[in-house]
Structures are given as structure tokens and as C-alpha cells.
Amino acid sequence: MKTLLNLVVLFTLSLNLAPPLPAQAQTQPAAMWQVLRYDIRASINAAADRALTVRATIAARNIGGTGRTFTVRLNPAIEVASASVGDAPARFTKREDAATKLQLIVITLPAPVERDAVLTVSYDYRLPVGDNTGLAAISPEGAQFLPLSFWYPTPNSPYAPRGADTAPFKLTVEGTAGATLVSSGVAKDATFEQTLNAQPFFLTGKWDVVEGTGEAKDVNAWGVAGASADERRRAEALIALAAAARTFYGGLLGSVA
């Protein structure tokens, strides 16, 4: 009994002598940016310096807390010349994302951006291509820039918790004389308009087009110019597969408009 009383006394003393827990500071939620649209104009300079020159505009909505900065991720080789918010020049800093090794361009916004507000930000930059890869390449035969080359600015990368940004886009590519431009969406001259959520990309080159017929009407395959008979047969097999998938999902989800 005496031992039990001693334990009770010690426990009471420990409660009285214990330092108070520190007060928890209330933190404001961070801004989160949802891309609404990309508008990109790119120019290929294959002959002079093997570089892609770009002006990219992003319209984004703040779906988080008050935003005071706007950060995008880019290929580390990109040289950013200027940035603007709306029509006004903007100050920006550069640093490396330690996790992805991508380049971070951080704009200090001229005024706080509240939740649900839409921001328009533009960047002018140049991407020199040293060695051609499957993701980014420039040559006399054509060029290609795929999303994983990080050739266009975007707030979130594929490695982010919410994944990569997707949005409708307008893409214009200059410097493609003598080559065919391929991208996503509806083509008009050197411009593609994509109204669905997507990631901007493009390829240029000299292609042979294999067109589908019958059930595969409007399904085309693009192959390298001068494709062999075997390559054309493989293109036709891909067209048939795509047409079958279109028919299946049309029956499942409704016909394609």
C-alpha cells in the first residue's frame, strides 16, 4: 500500500513539473496550381545551333492556399531568358530540384493570388540539344520532343503525388520546312489544337502515311519514308488493332463523335 502511494505521489509530481507543451503555430495551406491550358510556340533551328526556341504560356488556377510564388519544372539544359505574369515582366530565380534533378524556375508574384484565381504566366527560353535521345532530338531528318524531355514548363512532374499536369493545348512549331509535323489534336498548317487534357509533344520528319479503310477508316499510321513491305504490313496490323479498340470502347462508352 505504501509503495502504491509513493507511485501516485511521484506520478502527480511528474505531471506538475513537466514543462507545458509548446503551442502549435497555425500554418496557412500552400498554393497548388492546376494547369488550365498551354499555349506554346516553338521554333527549330537545326542548321545553326541545334536548339529549340520556345515561348510558352500557362494559364493555371490556384486550388490551394494563397500563392506568392509560381514554380515550374524544366529540362536542366534550358536557358530561360525572361518571364512575365500577365503582360508584366516578372522576377525569377533558378535552382535545382534535388529529387528529380530538374530545373526549378521560381517567379515571385507581384501580388498574392487567392484560391480559385487564375494566373497567366509566360516564359521565353532556349533548349540546346547536345546529344540526340529518344526523348529530345534535332537533326536534318527531323526533330522530336516528348513530355519526358521536360521541354515545356509545368508546375508538376510525373513524380509528383498528383502526377504530371495535363490540359488542353495549342502548339505551333516553326522551322519545319520540308517536313511533316505530328502532334496531338486537330492540325491546321503548323498548329495543333488539342481540346482534351493532354501533354504537349511533337515530332517532325518525312513520313509515309498508311490509311485505314472500312472499319478502320480515319485511323492512320505514320511510318518513315521509304518503308519496306514488311513495315507497311506491321503498320496495317497496328491500324486494325486501333480500329478494334475504337469499336470496343465505342460499344462500352458510346460512339465516338
VEXDREN-2710 file (C-alpha; in Angstrom, 1 decimal):
% VEXDREN-2710
k/r/px/py/pz
1/MET/0.0/0.0/0.0
2/LYS/2.9/2.4/0.9
3/THR/4.6/1.6/-2.4
4/LEU/1.4/2.3/-4.3
5/LEU/1.0/5.7/-2.5
6/ASN/4.7/6.6/-3.4
7/LEU/4.0/5.8/-7.1
8/VAL/0.9/8.0/-7.1
9/VAL/2.8/10.9/-5.5
10/LEU/5.7/10.6/-8.0
11/PHE/3.2/10.5/-10.9
12/THR/1.5/13.6/-9.6
13/LEU/4.8/15.4/-9.1
14/SER/5.9/14.5/-12.7
15/LEU/2.7/16.0/-14.1
16/ASN/3.1/19.2/-12.1
17/LEU/6.8/19.5/-13.0
18/ALA/6.5/18.6/-16.7
19/PRO/7.1/21.6/-19.0
20/PRO/4.0/22.7/-20.9
21/LEU/3.7/21.5/-24.5
22/PRO/4.7/24.2/-27.0
23/ALA/1.8/26.0/-28.7
24/GLN/1.3/24.8/-32.2
25/ALA/1.6/27.5/-34.8
26/GLN/-1.2/27.7/-37.3
27/THR/0.2/27.4/-40.8
28/GLN/-1.5/28.6/-44.0
29/PRO/-2.1/26.0/-46.7
30/ALA/0.3/26.2/-49.6
31/ALA/-0.8/27.2/-53.1
32/MET/-1.5/24.4/-55.5
33/TRP/-1.6/25.1/-59.2
34/GLN/-3.9/23.3/-61.7
35/VAL/-2.9/23.9/-65.3
36/LEU/-6.0/25.0/-67.4
37/ARG/-4.2/25.5/-70.8
38/TYR/-0.8/25.5/-72.5
39/ASP/-0.1/27.9/-75.4
40/ILE/3.3/27.1/-76.9
41/ARG/5.1/28.5/-79.9
42/ALA/8.4/26.7/-80.7
43/SER/11.0/27.2/-83.5
44/ILE/13.5/24.6/-84.6
45/ASN/17.0/25.7/-85.6
46/ALA/18.6/22.5/-86.9
47/ALA/21.2/24.1/-89.2
48/ALA/22.7/26.7/-87.0
49/ASP/22.9/25.7/-83.4
50/ARG/20.7/22.6/-82.9
51/ALA/18.4/24.4/-80.5
52/LEU/14.7/24.7/-79.8
53/THR/13.5/28.3/-79.1
54/VAL/10.2/28.5/-77.2
55/ARG/7.7/30.9/-75.9
56/ALA/5.3/29.1/-73.6
57/THR/2.3/30.5/-71.8
58/ILE/0.5/28.7/-69.0
59/ALA/-3.0/29.5/-67.6
60/ALA/-3.3/28.0/-64.1
61/ARG/-5.8/28.1/-61.3
62/ASN/-4.8/28.2/-57.7
63/ILE/-6.6/25.3/-55.9
64/GLY/-4.7/25.6/-52.6
65/GLY/-3.9/28.5/-50.2
66/THR/-2.7/32.0/-51.0
67/GLY/0.0/31.9/-53.7
68/ARG/3.0/34.2/-53.6
69/THR/5.3/32.3/-56.0
70/PHE/4.8/30.3/-59.1
71/THR/7.2/27.4/-59.7
72/VAL/7.7/25.3/-62.9
73/ARG/10.0/22.4/-63.7
74/LEU/12.1/22.3/-66.9
75/ASN/14.9/20.4/-68.5
76/PRO/18.2/21.4/-66.7
77/ALA/19.8/22.4/-70.1
78/ILE/17.1/25.1/-70.7
79/GLU/18.3/28.7/-70.7
80/VAL/15.4/30.9/-69.6
81/ALA/15.7/34.5/-70.9
82/SER/12.6/36.1/-69.4
83/ALA/9.3/35.5/-67.7
84/SER/6.1/37.5/-67.3
85/VAL/2.9/37.4/-65.3
86/GLY/0.1/38.7/-67.4
87/ASP/1.7/41.4/-69.5
88/ALA/4.2/42.5/-66.9
89/PRO/7.9/41.3/-66.7
90/ALA/8.5/39.1/-63.6
91/ARG/11.5/38.4/-61.4
92/PHE/12.5/34.8/-61.2
93/THR/15.2/32.6/-59.6
94/LYS/16.7/29.3/-60.7
95/ARG/17.6/26.3/-58.6
96/GLU/17.7/22.5/-58.9
97/ASP/15.1/20.1/-57.7
98/ALA/17.1/17.7/-55.6
99/ALA/14.7/14.9/-56.0
100/THR/14.2/15.0/-59.8
101/LYS/17.4/16.9/-60.9
102/LEU/15.1/19.2/-62.9
103/GLN/15.5/22.9/-63.1
104/LEU/13.1/24.9/-61.0
105/ILE/12.1/28.4/-62.2
106/VAL/10.5/30.3/-59.3
107/ILE/8.6/33.5/-60.1
108/THR/7.8/36.0/-57.3
109/LEU/4.3/37.1/-58.0
110/PRO/3.6/40.8/-58.0
111/ALA/0.6/40.3/-55.7
112/PRO/-0.8/37.3/-53.7
113/VAL/-3.1/35.0/-55.7
114/GLU/-6.0/33.8/-53.7
115/ARG/-7.7/30.4/-54.0
116/ASP/-9.7/29.9/-57.3
117/ALA/-8.0/32.8/-59.0
118/VAL/-6.5/32.2/-62.5
119/LEU/-2.9/33.2/-63.3
120/THR/-1.3/33.6/-66.8
121/VAL/2.5/33.1/-66.9
122/SER/4.8/33.2/-69.9
123/TYR/8.4/32.1/-70.4
124/ASP/10.9/32.7/-73.2
125/TYR/13.7/30.2/-73.3
126/ARG/16.1/28.2/-75.4
127/LEU/16.8/24.4/-75.2
128/PRO/20.1/23.4/-76.9
129/VAL/20.3/19.7/-77.9
130/GLY/23.7/18.3/-77.4
131/ASP/23.1/14.6/-78.0
132/ASN/20.0/13.2/-79.6
133/THR/17.9/10.8/-77.5
134/GLY/14.6/9.1/-77.8
135/LEU/13.1/12.0/-75.8
136/ALA/14.6/15.1/-77.5
137/ALA/16.4/15.2/-80.8
138/ILE/17.1/17.6/-83.7
139/SER/18.6/16.5/-87.0
140/PRO/18.4/17.3/-90.7
141/GLU/15.9/14.4/-90.9
142/GLY/13.5/15.7/-88.3
143/ALA/13.0/16.5/-84.6
144/GLN/11.1/15.1/-81.7
145/PHE/10.3/16.5/-78.2
146/LEU/8.3/14.2/-75.9
147/PRO/6.9/15.1/-72.5
148/LEU/9.6/13.3/-70.5
149/SER/12.3/15.5/-72.1
150/PHE/10.7/18.3/-69.9
151/TRP/10.9/20.7/-72.9
152/TYR/7.9/22.8/-71.7
153/PRO/7.4/24.4/-68.3
154/THR/4.9/22.7/-66.0
155/PRO/4.3/23.0/-62.2
156/ASN/4.2/19.3/-61.5
157/SER/6.3/16.5/-62.8
158/PRO/5.2/12.8/-63.3
159/TYR/7.0/12.1/-60.0
160/ALA/4.7/14.5/-58.0
161/PRO/2.0/13.0/-55.7
162/ARG/-0.7/14.3/-58.2
163/GLY/1.2/13.2/-61.2
164/ALA/2.1/15.2/-64.3
165/ASP/0.0/18.1/-65.4
166/THR/-2.4/17.6/-68.3
167/ALA/-4.5/20.3/-70.0
168/PRO/-5.8/21.4/-73.4
169/PHE/-3.1/23.0/-75.5
170/LYS/-2.3/25.0/-78.6
171/LEU/1.1/24.1/-80.2
172/THR/2.7/25.9/-83.1
173/VAL/6.1/24.7/-84.4
174/GLU/8.1/26.7/-86.9
175/GLY/11.2/25.7/-88.8
176/THR/9.8/22.5/-90.2
177/ALA/10.1/23.3/-93.9
178/GLY/10.1/20.1/-96.0
179/ALA/9.0/18.0/-93.0
180/THR/5.6/16.9/-91.7
181/LEU/4.6/17.9/-88.2
182/VAL/2.9/15.4/-86.0
183/SER/1.3/16.1/-82.6
184/SER/-2.0/15.6/-80.8
185/GLY/-5.3/17.3/-81.6
186/VAL/-6.6/19.0/-84.8
187/ALA/-4.0/20.1/-87.2
188/LYS/-4.1/23.4/-89.2
189/ASP/-0.8/24.2/-91.1
190/ALA/1.9/24.3/-88.4
191/THR/-0.5/24.5/-85.5
192/PHE/-2.2/21.7/-83.4
193/GLU/-5.2/22.4/-81.2
194/GLN/-5.9/19.8/-78.6
195/THR/-9.2/20.3/-76.6
196/LEU/-8.7/17.3/-74.3
197/ASN/-6.4/17.1/-71.3
198/ALA/-3.0/16.0/-72.7
199/GLN/0.7/16.7/-72.5
200/PRO/2.3/18.7/-75.3
201/PHE/4.7/16.9/-77.7
202/PHE/5.6/16.9/-81.3
203/LEU/7.6/15.1/-84.0
204/THR/8.7/16.3/-87.4
205/GLY/10.1/14.2/-90.3
206/LYS/9.4/12.7/-93.7
207/TRP/6.6/10.1/-93.3
208/ASP/4.7/7.6/-95.4
209/VAL/1.1/7.6/-94.3
210/VAL/-0.8/4.3/-94.3
211/GLU/-4.6/5.0/-94.2
212/GLY/-7.1/2.6/-92.8
213/THR/-10.2/1.6/-94.8
214/GLY/-13.6/0.0/-94.0
215/GLU/-13.9/-0.4/-90.2
216/ALA/-10.5/1.3/-89.8
217/LYS/-11.5/4.5/-91.7
218/ASP/-9.8/7.6/-90.3
219/VAL/-7.2/5.5/-88.5
220/ASN/-3.8/6.2/-90.0
221/ALA/-0.3/5.0/-89.3
222/TRP/2.8/7.2/-89.9
223/GLY/6.0/5.4/-90.9
224/VAL/9.4/6.5/-92.0
225/ALA/9.5/7.5/-95.7
226/GLY/10.5/4.5/-97.9
227/ALA/9.1/1.9/-95.5
228/SER/9.5/-1.7/-96.7
229/ALA/6.6/-4.0/-97.4
230/ASP/7.1/-5.7/-94.1
231/GLU/6.9/-2.4/-92.2
232/ARG/3.7/-1.5/-94.1
233/ARG/2.2/-4.8/-93.0
234/ARG/3.0/-4.0/-89.4
235/ALA/1.5/-0.6/-89.8
236/GLU/-1.7/-2.2/-91.2
237/ALA/-1.7/-4.5/-88.2
238/LEU/-1.5/-1.5/-85.8
239/ILE/-4.3/0.2/-87.7
240/ALA/-6.5/-2.9/-87.3
241/LEU/-5.7/-3.1/-83.6
242/ALA/-6.6/0.6/-83.1
243/ALA/-9.8/0.2/-85.0
244/ALA/-10.8/-2.8/-82.9
245/ALA/-10.1/-0.8/-79.8
246/ARG/-12.2/2.1/-81.1
247/THR/-15.1/-0.3/-81.8
248/PHE/-14.8/-2.0/-78.4
249/TYR/-14.8/1.3/-76.4
250/GLY/-17.5/2.7/-78.6
251/GLY/-19.8/-0.1/-77.5
252/LEU/-18.7/0.3/-73.9
253/LEU/-18.7/4.1/-73.5
254/GLY/-20.7/5.3/-76.5
255/SER/-19.8/6.0/-80.1
256/VAL/-17.0/8.4/-81.0
257/ALA/-18.3/11.8/-82.2
END
